[in-house]
């Protein structure tokens, strides 16, 4: 009996549709892949088939249902259940008749279901080298696994998928030693040229150790989505660009790419395509030039923006074209959408969401609690609460620690030795600090700018099982006061509620657990990603109408790109 290492293939994971309601993992081993996928989509039902009884026993503690059987002996252990995704992760090469298994299991895909297959590549350079040196021998795992019964190339895998009645729509080569493959191909150059084999083409075939394929029951339309991105600051880029683009790429037919510029490079003229400007500054004719170039390439152009523009000084210039000179706008809240519709009627709201539920790491010592505050440009939000915070700090002593990120003013105003300051940091560091806290302090004053903000800090805190202590602005629409967090309206109420949490850590943990359950059920990125995909397709289908509306708003876009670029 052999149980492989409890690891997962990240390229396989990233190709399972994030919103899949039912997933079947054939050869699930101990369930590591399914365990991680359920952190991303807790609502999914994840099924496994595994021959090894010990591995299946572990998988049964992680997945929803596991059958201990051979897929060749019993291809349908879950009856007539249909799946949105069926996964073969390095399994088919172990089967006597993998072609039959693919064909049979394809019948259990839903109409829009996806089959994801990872297969080793027998053309890998190391295989040929061992044959030539006479040192070929089997190993316990990997390309030379002694339990491999079948060998596949790019072409034979593609053929097997098509003969099963499926339509392959993308393939990812997994390459770990490209330079070694090139060196081997160059060493073999005389023999390859004698055989009439192009050396570069051979190197491209010999480099992948594995291929990850995706296929559907019917050919599907494809769409390319490109996005520019600001340098990551405070998590905005992650939540509004990086994570949604990664989620969208799991949807059948979508390819995504994040750029550091406004130039997508060469594009397929026959493929639907969207370009998203992340928080751009498009000023005057030079600002219109990249939009005009994208229009010339046939793109539908979208602006991603998540703050009230009237309170951002640089956007008060009369020649700013961020919102009028694009086909559509995507934003994070309905109040902000209403503001933006004054400049462009085509606005959609994609509320901020969590891409992955995190394992709790806090509440390890009930005699100490840590309250965290993290904020950029929030110097006006906390001064009125400093006396209340200091009063609680004096009462609690070492039982209450403060963790302040970025805001040195608040750190200096706290009259306690039990505090720690972290300068502006990257998002991973911020999340790590949050995970080590038990309470998150979220004050927002009642201003037009703040009313348009999102509840991102609440859902981030809930993800790490941190109790929210928040003002009613923004957060009262998300937090059930006394249920999934605590709302304060005055400094006195903040003081009373913070004392309550310090005195009763179990109450704080209860609030945090309830918030975690709330976000798990209602604010995971997996749930709305299909609506995002549908909106992009809708924009593409209406592009002629949207083009007409765009040129009516900004007729200067009809000028040649070089004129706009010159600033004329």
C-alpha positions as CSV (number, residue, x, y, z in Angstrom):
1,X,0.0,0.0,0.0
2,X,1.3,3.4,-1.0
3,X,-0.2,6.8,0.0
4,X,1.4,9.6,-2.0
5,X,2.5,12.8,-0.3
6,X,-0.4,14.9,0.9
7,X,0.1,17.7,-1.6
8,X,-1.9,19.2,-4.5
9,X,-1.3,20.3,-8.0
10,X,-1.9,24.1,-8.0
11,X,-2.4,24.2,-11.8
12,X,-5.1,21.6,-11.5
13,X,-6.8,23.5,-8.6
14,X,-6.8,26.7,-10.6
15,X,-8.7,25.1,-13.5
16,X,-11.6,23.7,-11.5
17,X,-14.5,26.2,-12.1
18,X,-14.7,28.2,-8.9
19,X,-18.5,28.1,-8.8
20,X,-18.8,24.4,-9.4
21,X,-21.6,23.0,-7.3
22,X,-20.5,19.4,-7.6
23,X,-17.0,18.2,-8.3
24,X,-15.9,14.6,-8.8
25,X,-12.2,13.9,-8.1
26,X,-11.1,10.5,-9.6
27,X,-8.1,9.3,-7.7
28,X,-8.6,11.8,-4.9
29,X,-5.9,10.2,-2.7
30,X,-6.2,11.8,0.8
31,X,-8.3,14.7,-0.5
32,X,-5.8,17.5,-0.4
33,X,-7.1,19.0,-3.7
34,X,-10.7,18.9,-2.5
35,X,-9.9,20.3,0.9
36,X,-8.3,23.4,-0.7
37,X,-11.0,23.8,-3.2
38,X,-13.6,23.8,-0.4
39,X,-11.7,26.6,1.3
40,X,-12.4,28.6,-1.9
41,X,-16.0,27.4,-2.4
42,X,-17.4,26.1,0.8
43,X,-20.8,25.6,-0.8
44,X,-19.6,22.9,-3.2
45,X,-20.2,19.2,-2.8
46,X,-16.9,17.5,-3.5
47,X,-16.9,13.8,-4.2
48,X,-13.9,11.4,-4.5
49,X,-13.0,8.0,-5.8
50,X,-10.0,6.3,-4.4
51,X,-8.7,2.7,-4.5
52,X,-6.4,3.0,-1.4
53,X,-8.5,2.4,1.7
54,X,-6.1,4.3,4.0
55,X,-6.0,7.4,1.7
56,X,-9.8,7.2,1.3
57,X,-10.3,7.2,5.0
58,X,-8.4,10.5,5.3
59,X,-10.2,11.9,2.3
60,X,-13.5,11.0,3.9
61,X,-12.8,13.5,6.8
62,X,-12.2,16.3,4.2
63,X,-14.6,15.7,1.4
64,X,-18.4,15.3,1.2
65,X,-18.5,11.7,-0.1
66,X,-15.7,9.3,-1.0
67,X,-16.1,5.9,-2.6
68,X,-13.3,3.3,-2.0
69,X,-13.3,1.6,-5.4
70,X,-11.7,1.4,-8.8
71,X,-13.2,3.7,-11.3
72,X,-12.7,1.0,-13.9
73,X,-14.7,-1.5,-11.8
74,X,-17.3,1.0,-10.7
75,X,-17.3,4.2,-12.8
76,X,-20.6,5.4,-11.2
77,X,-20.4,4.9,-7.5
78,X,-22.6,8.0,-6.9
79,X,-25.4,6.8,-9.1
80,X,-26.9,9.3,-11.5
81,X,-25.3,12.4,-9.9
82,X,-24.1,15.0,-12.5
83,X,-21.0,17.0,-11.9
84,X,-20.0,20.5,-12.9
85,X,-16.4,19.3,-13.0
86,X,-14.7,15.9,-13.2
87,X,-11.0,15.9,-12.3
88,X,-8.4,13.3,-13.4
89,X,-5.2,14.3,-11.6
90,X,-2.4,12.0,-12.9
91,X,-4.8,9.0,-12.9
92,X,-5.6,7.9,-16.4
93,X,-2.0,6.7,-17.0
94,X,-2.6,4.1,-14.2
95,X,-5.7,2.6,-15.9
96,X,-6.1,-0.4,-18.2
97,X,-8.5,1.4,-20.5
98,X,-8.4,5.1,-19.8
99,X,-10.2,5.9,-23.1
100,X,-13.3,4.0,-21.9
101,X,-13.2,5.8,-18.5
102,X,-13.1,9.2,-20.1
103,X,-16.0,8.3,-22.4
104,X,-18.1,6.9,-19.6
105,X,-17.5,9.7,-17.1
106,X,-18.2,12.4,-19.7
107,X,-21.8,11.2,-19.5
108,X,-21.9,12.5,-15.9
109,X,-21.0,16.1,-16.8
110,X,-23.7,18.7,-16.6
111,X,-24.5,20.5,-19.9
112,X,-21.9,23.2,-19.1
113,X,-19.6,20.9,-17.2
114,X,-15.8,20.8,-17.5
115,X,-13.4,17.8,-17.4
116,X,-9.9,18.7,-16.1
117,X,-7.1,16.2,-16.9
118,X,-3.5,16.3,-15.8
119,X,-1.3,13.8,-17.7
120,X,2.4,13.1,-17.7
121,X,4.2,13.8,-21.0
122,X,6.1,10.8,-22.3
123,X,8.0,13.1,-24.7
124,X,9.7,14.8,-21.7
125,X,13.5,15.1,-22.3
126,X,14.4,13.0,-19.2
127,X,12.5,10.0,-20.6
128,X,14.4,10.1,-23.9
129,X,17.7,10.6,-22.1
130,X,17.2,7.5,-19.9
131,X,16.3,5.4,-22.9
132,X,19.4,6.6,-24.7
133,X,21.7,6.0,-21.8
134,X,20.1,2.6,-21.0
135,X,19.3,3.7,-17.5
136,X,15.6,3.6,-17.7
137,X,14.0,2.1,-14.5
138,X,10.8,2.5,-12.7
139,X,10.4,4.7,-9.6
140,X,7.9,5.0,-6.8
141,X,6.2,8.1,-8.3
142,X,6.6,10.7,-11.0
143,X,7.1,10.2,-14.7
144,X,8.6,6.8,-14.2
145,X,6.0,5.6,-11.7
146,X,6.0,1.8,-11.6
147,X,2.2,1.7,-11.6
148,X,1.9,3.5,-15.0
149,X,0.2,1.3,-17.5
150,X,-0.3,3.9,-20.3
151,X,1.9,6.6,-21.9
152,X,0.6,9.8,-23.5
153,X,1.9,12.6,-25.6
154,X,0.2,16.0,-26.3
155,X,-1.3,14.6,-29.5
156,X,-2.6,11.3,-28.0
157,X,-4.2,13.0,-25.0
158,X,-5.9,15.4,-27.3
159,X,-7.1,12.6,-29.4
160,X,-8.4,10.6,-26.4
161,X,-10.4,13.6,-25.2
162,X,-12.0,14.2,-28.6
163,X,-12.8,10.5,-29.1
164,X,-14.7,10.6,-25.8
165,X,-17.0,13.2,-27.4
166,X,-15.5,16.2,-25.6
167,X,-14.2,19.4,-27.0
168,X,-10.8,20.5,-25.5
169,X,-10.6,24.2,-25.2
170,X,-7.3,24.9,-23.4
171,X,-4.1,23.2,-22.3
172,X,-1.4,24.2,-19.9
173,X,2.1,22.7,-20.2
174,X,3.7,22.3,-16.7
175,X,7.4,23.1,-17.2
176,X,9.9,22.9,-14.4
177,X,13.2,22.5,-16.3
178,X,13.0,24.4,-19.5
179,X,16.8,25.1,-19.8
180,X,17.6,21.4,-19.4
181,X,15.1,20.6,-22.1
182,X,16.8,23.2,-24.4
183,X,20.2,21.9,-23.6
184,X,19.2,18.3,-24.3
185,X,17.6,19.3,-27.6
186,X,20.8,21.2,-28.6
187,X,22.9,18.1,-27.7
188,X,20.6,16.0,-29.9
189,X,20.7,18.5,-32.8
190,X,22.7,16.4,-35.3
191,X,20.3,13.4,-34.8
192,X,17.2,15.6,-34.9
193,X,18.3,17.4,-38.1
194,X,19.1,14.0,-39.7
195,X,15.6,12.9,-38.9
196,X,14.2,16.2,-40.3
197,X,13.0,17.3,-36.9
198,X,13.1,21.0,-36.0
199,X,15.2,21.4,-32.9
200,X,13.1,24.2,-31.4
201,X,9.9,22.4,-32.0
202,X,11.3,19.3,-30.4
203,X,12.5,21.3,-27.4
204,X,9.0,22.7,-26.9
205,X,7.6,19.1,-26.9
206,X,10.3,17.9,-24.5
207,X,10.0,20.6,-21.9
208,X,6.6,19.9,-20.3
209,X,6.6,17.3,-17.6
210,X,2.8,17.3,-17.7
211,X,-0.1,18.9,-19.5
212,X,-3.3,20.1,-17.8
213,X,-6.2,19.9,-20.2
214,X,-9.7,21.3,-19.9
215,X,-12.6,20.1,-22.1
216,X,-16.4,20.5,-22.3
217,X,-19.2,18.6,-23.8
218,X,-19.7,21.1,-26.6
219,X,-17.4,23.7,-28.1
220,X,-17.7,26.9,-26.2
221,X,-17.1,30.6,-27.0
222,X,-14.0,32.0,-25.6
223,X,-13.3,35.5,-24.2
224,X,-10.1,37.3,-23.3
225,X,-10.2,39.7,-20.4
226,X,-7.2,42.0,-19.8
227,X,-6.8,44.4,-16.9
228,X,-4.3,47.1,-16.0
229,X,-3.4,47.3,-12.3
230,X,-2.0,49.9,-9.9
231,X,0.9,48.8,-7.7
232,X,-0.7,46.8,-4.9
233,X,-1.5,49.0,-1.9
234,X,-3.7,48.1,1.0
235,X,-5.3,45.1,-0.7
236,X,-7.3,47.0,-3.2
237,X,-5.4,45.5,-6.2
238,X,-5.8,42.0,-4.7
239,X,-9.5,42.3,-4.0
240,X,-10.6,44.2,-7.1
241,X,-8.2,42.8,-9.7
242,X,-5.9,39.9,-8.8
243,X,-8.4,37.6,-7.1
244,X,-11.4,38.3,-9.5
245,X,-9.3,37.8,-12.5
246,X,-8.0,34.5,-11.2
247,X,-11.5,33.4,-10.4
248,X,-12.8,34.4,-13.8
249,X,-10.0,32.3,-15.4
250,X,-11.5,29.2,-13.9
251,X,-14.7,29.8,-15.9
252,X,-14.9,27.7,-19.1
253,X,-13.7,29.7,-22.1
254,X,-12.1,32.6,-20.2
255,X,-8.5,33.6,-20.4
256,X,-7.3,36.5,-18.2
257,X,-4.2,38.6,-18.1
258,X,-3.1,41.4,-15.7
259,X,-0.9,44.1,-17.3
260,X,1.4,46.8,-16.0
261,X,0.4,49.1,-19.0
262,X,-2.5,49.8,-21.3
263,X,-1.1,47.7,-24.1
264,X,-2.5,44.2,-24.4
265,X,-0.2,43.4,-27.3
266,X,-1.4,41.3,-30.3
267,X,-4.9,40.0,-30.0
268,X,-7.0,37.4,-31.8
269,X,-9.4,39.5,-34.0
270,X,-12.0,36.8,-33.8
271,X,-12.1,36.5,-30.0
272,X,-14.4,38.6,-27.8
273,X,-12.2,40.8,-25.7
274,X,-12.5,43.1,-22.7
275,X,-10.0,45.6,-21.4
276,X,-10.4,46.9,-17.8
277,X,-8.7,50.1,-16.6
278,X,-8.0,49.7,-12.8
279,X,-8.4,53.1,-11.1
280,X,-7.0,55.0,-14.1
281,X,-6.1,58.7,-14.6
282,X,-7.2,59.4,-18.1
283,X,-6.6,63.1,-18.6
284,X,-7.2,65.1,-21.8
285,X,-6.4,63.9,-25.3
286,X,-3.3,61.9,-24.1
287,X,-5.6,60.1,-21.8
288,X,-8.0,59.2,-24.6
289,X,-5.2,57.8,-26.8
290,X,-4.9,54.4,-25.2
291,X,-8.7,54.1,-25.2
292,X,-8.7,54.9,-29.0
293,X,-6.1,52.3,-29.6
294,X,-8.1,49.7,-27.8
295,X,-11.2,50.7,-29.7
296,X,-9.3,50.2,-32.9
297,X,-8.4,46.7,-31.7
298,X,-12.1,46.0,-31.2
299,X,-12.1,45.9,-27.4
300,X,-14.9,46.7,-25.1
301,X,-13.4,49.1,-22.5
302,X,-14.3,49.1,-18.8
303,X,-13.2,51.3,-15.9
304,X,-12.8,49.6,-12.5
305,X,-13.2,52.2,-9.7
306,X,-14.2,51.9,-6.0
307,X,-14.0,55.4,-4.4
308,X,-16.1,58.5,-4.7
309,X,-14.3,60.5,-7.4
310,X,-15.5,63.9,-6.1
311,X,-13.2,63.6,-3.1
312,X,-10.1,62.7,-5.0
313,X,-8.4,66.0,-5.9
314,X,-6.7,65.0,-9.1
315,X,-10.0,63.8,-10.5
316,X,-11.4,67.3,-10.3
317,X,-9.6,68.4,-13.4
318,X,-12.1,69.2,-16.1
319,X,-10.4,67.1,-18.7
320,X,-10.6,63.8,-16.7
321,X,-12.1,61.1,-18.9
322,X,-12.1,58.1,-16.5
323,X,-15.8,57.5,-16.6
324,X,-17.2,59.1,-19.7
325,X,-14.7,57.7,-22.2
326,X,-15.3,54.0,-21.5
327,X,-18.1,51.7,-22.5
328,X,-18.9,50.7,-18.9
329,X,-17.9,51.0,-15.2
330,X,-17.6,48.3,-12.5
331,X,-17.6,49.3,-8.9
332,X,-18.0,47.9,-5.4
333,X,-21.2,49.5,-3.8
334,X,-24.6,50.7,-5.0
335,X,-24.2,54.2,-3.5
336,X,-21.0,54.6,-5.5
337,X,-22.7,53.2,-8.6
338,X,-25.4,55.9,-8.3
339,X,-22.6,58.6,-8.2
340,X,-20.9,57.2,-11.3
341,X,-24.1,56.8,-13.3
342,X,-24.2,60.6,-13.6
343,X,-21.3,60.3,-16.0
344,X,-22.0,56.9,-17.6
345,X,-25.3,54.9,-17.3
346,X,-23.6,51.5,-17.9
347,X,-22.5,50.7,-14.3
348,X,-22.5,47.4,-12.5
349,X,-21.8,46.6,-8.9
350,X,-19.6,43.7,-8.0
351,X,-19.4,43.7,-4.2
352,X,-16.1,42.9,-2.6
353,X,-15.8,39.2,-1.7
354,X,-13.5,36.7,-0.1
355,X,-11.5,34.4,-2.4
356,X,-10.6,31.9,0.3
357,X,-11.7,31.0,3.8
358,X,-8.7,31.0,6.1
359,X,-7.9,28.6,9.0
360,X,-8.3,30.5,12.3
361,X,-5.1,31.2,14.2
362,X,-6.3,33.5,17.0
363,X,-8.1,33.2,20.4
364,X,-5.3,31.0,21.7
365,X,-4.9,32.8,25.0
366,X,-8.1,34.1,26.7
367,X,-6.1,36.3,29.0
368,X,-4.9,38.5,26.2
369,X,-6.8,40.1,23.3
370,X,-5.4,42.1,20.4
371,X,-7.4,44.9,18.7
372,X,-6.2,45.9,15.2
373,X,-6.6,49.1,13.3
374,X,-5.4,49.4,9.7
375,X,-6.1,52.2,7.4
376,X,-4.7,54.5,4.8
377,X,-5.9,58.1,4.8
378,X,-8.2,57.6,7.8
379,X,-6.6,60.2,10.1
380,X,-10.0,61.9,10.5
381,X,-11.9,58.8,11.6
382,X,-10.4,58.0,15.0
383,X,-9.5,61.2,17.0
384,X,-12.9,61.4,18.8
385,X,-12.5,57.8,20.0
386,X,-9.0,58.1,21.5
387,X,-10.2,59.0,25.1
388,X,-12.5,55.9,25.1
389,X,-9.7,53.7,23.8
390,X,-7.3,55.0,26.4
391,X,-9.8,54.5,29.2
392,X,-10.2,50.9,28.2
393,X,-6.5,50.5,27.9
394,X,-6.0,51.8,31.4
395,X,-8.6,49.4,32.8
396,X,-7.5,46.3,30.9
397,X,-3.7,46.7,31.2
398,X,-1.8,43.9,29.6
399,X,-5.1,42.0,28.8
400,X,-5.6,44.3,25.8
401,X,-3.0,44.9,23.1
402,X,-3.3,47.3,20.2
403,X,-1.9,46.6,16.7
404,X,-1.8,49.6,14.5
405,X,-0.9,49.4,10.8
406,X,0.1,52.5,8.7
407,X,-1.5,55.2,11.0
408,X,1.3,56.5,13.2
409,X,-0.9,59.2,14.6
410,X,-3.3,56.7,16.2
411,X,-0.4,54.7,17.5
412,X,1.2,57.8,19.2
413,X,-2.2,58.8,20.6
414,X,-2.7,55.5,22.5
415,X,-1.6,55.9,26.1
416,X,-0.5,52.3,26.7
417,X,2.8,50.3,26.5
418,X,0.8,47.4,25.1
419,X,0.9,48.5,21.5
420,X,2.7,47.6,18.3
421,X,3.1,49.6,15.1
422,X,3.6,48.3,11.6
423,X,4.3,50.8,8.7
424,X,2.4,50.5,5.5
425,X,2.9,46.9,4.4
426,X,2.1,44.5,1.7
427,X,-1.3,42.6,1.7
428,X,0.2,39.3,2.8
429,X,1.7,41.0,5.9
430,X,-1.5,42.8,6.6
431,X,-3.5,39.6,6.5
432,X,-0.9,37.8,8.7
433,X,-1.3,40.6,11.3
434,X,-5.1,40.4,11.1
435,X,-5.0,36.7,11.6
436,X,-3.1,37.2,14.9
437,X,-5.8,39.6,16.2
438,X,-9.1,39.0,17.9
439,X,-10.9,42.4,17.4
440,X,-10.8,44.8,14.4
441,X,-11.6,48.4,15.0
442,X,-13.5,50.0,12.1
443,X,-14.5,53.6,12.6
444,X,-16.0,55.6,9.7
445,X,-17.4,59.1,10.0
446,X,-20.7,60.0,8.3
447,X,-19.5,61.7,5.1
448,X,-20.5,61.3,1.4
449,X,-17.1,59.8,0.7
450,X,-17.5,57.1,3.4
451,X,-21.1,56.3,2.5
452,X,-19.8,55.0,-0.8
453,X,-17.2,52.8,0.7
454,X,-17.5,49.0,0.9
455,X,-17.5,46.7,4.0
456,X,-14.2,45.1,2.9
457,X,-12.7,45.3,6.4
458,X,-15.6,43.4,7.9
459,X,-15.4,40.5,5.4
460,X,-11.6,40.4,5.8
461,X,-11.9,40.2,9.5
462,X,-14.6,37.5,9.3
463,X,-12.3,35.5,7.0
464,X,-9.7,35.2,9.8
465,X,-12.3,34.9,12.6
466,X,-11.8,38.4,14.0
467,X,-14.6,40.2,15.8
468,X,-15.7,43.4,14.2
469,X,-16.1,46.6,16.3
470,X,-17.5,49.1,13.8
471,X,-19.3,52.3,13.2
472,X,-22.8,52.2,11.6
473,X,-21.6,53.9,8.4
474,X,-21.2,51.2,5.8
475,X,-21.0,48.4,8.4
476,X,-24.6,48.5,9.7
477,X,-25.8,47.2,6.4
478,X,-23.6,44.1,6.8
479,X,-23.1,43.5,10.5
480,X,-26.0,42.2,12.7
481,X,-25.3,44.2,15.8
482,X,-24.7,41.7,18.6
483,X,-24.9,38.8,16.2
484,X,-22.0,39.0,13.7
485,X,-20.2,42.0,15.3
486,X,-20.8,45.1,17.5
487,X,-21.8,48.5,16.2
488,X,-20.9,51.7,18.1
489,X,-22.4,55.1,17.5
490,X,-20.6,57.2,20.2
491,X,-17.3,57.1,22.0
492,X,-19.1,56.0,25.1
493,X,-20.7,53.1,23.3
494,X,-17.4,52.1,21.9
495,X,-15.9,52.1,25.4
496,X,-18.7,50.0,26.8
497,X,-18.6,47.5,24.0
498,X,-14.8,47.1,24.0
499,X,-14.8,46.6,27.8
500,X,-17.4,43.8,27.2
501,X,-15.2,42.0,24.7
502,X,-12.1,42.3,26.9
503,X,-14.0,41.0,29.9
504,X,-15.6,38.1,27.9
505,X,-13.3,36.8,25.2
506,X,-15.8,33.9,24.5
507,X,-18.3,36.6,23.4
508,X,-15.8,38.0,21.0
509,X,-15.0,34.6,19.6
510,X,-18.8,33.9,19.3
511,X,-19.3,37.1,17.3
512,X,-16.3,36.2,15.1
513,X,-17.5,32.7,14.4
514,X,-20.9,34.0,13.5
515,X,-19.3,36.6,11.1
516,X,-17.2,33.8,9.6
517,X,-20.3,31.7,9.0
518,X,-22.1,34.8,7.4
519,X,-19.2,35.5,5.0
520,X,-18.9,31.8,4.2
521,X,-22.5,31.6,3.2
522,X,-22.9,35.0,1.5
523,X,-19.7,36.7,0.5
524,X,-17.4,34.2,-1.2
525,X,-16.0,35.1,-4.6
526,X,-17.2,31.8,-5.9
527,X,-20.8,32.7,-5.8
528,X,-20.9,35.9,-8.1
529,X,-18.2,35.0,-10.5
530,X,-20.6,33.7,-13.1
531,X,-22.6,36.9,-13.0
532,X,-19.4,38.8,-13.7
533,X,-18.7,36.5,-16.7
534,X,-22.3,37.0,-18.0
535,X,-21.9,40.8,-17.7
536,X,-18.8,40.8,-19.8
537,X,-20.5,38.6,-22.5
538,X,-23.5,41.0,-22.3
539,X,-21.1,44.0,-23.0
540,X,-19.6,42.2,-25.9
541,X,-23.0,41.4,-27.5
542,X,-24.1,45.0,-27.1
543,X,-20.8,46.5,-28.2
544,X,-22.2,48.3,-31.3
545,X,-24.8,50.0,-29.2
546,X,-22.3,50.8,-26.5
547,X,-19.9,52.2,-29.1
548,X,-22.5,54.6,-30.4
549,X,-23.2,55.8,-26.8
550,X,-19.5,56.2,-26.1
551,X,-18.9,58.3,-29.2
552,X,-21.9,60.4,-28.4
553,X,-20.5,61.2,-25.0
554,X,-16.9,61.7,-26.2
555,X,-16.8,62.5,-29.9
556,X,-13.1,63.2,-29.7
557,X,-12.6,59.4,-29.6
558,X,-13.3,59.4,-33.4
559,X,-10.0,61.2,-34.0
560,X,-7.1,59.1,-35.1
561,X,-5.0,57.6,-32.3
562,X,-1.9,59.5,-33.3
563,X,-3.7,62.8,-33.0
564,X,-5.0,62.0,-29.6
565,X,-1.5,60.7,-28.5
566,X,0.0,64.0,-29.6
567,X,-2.3,66.0,-27.4
568,X,-3.7,67.9,-30.3
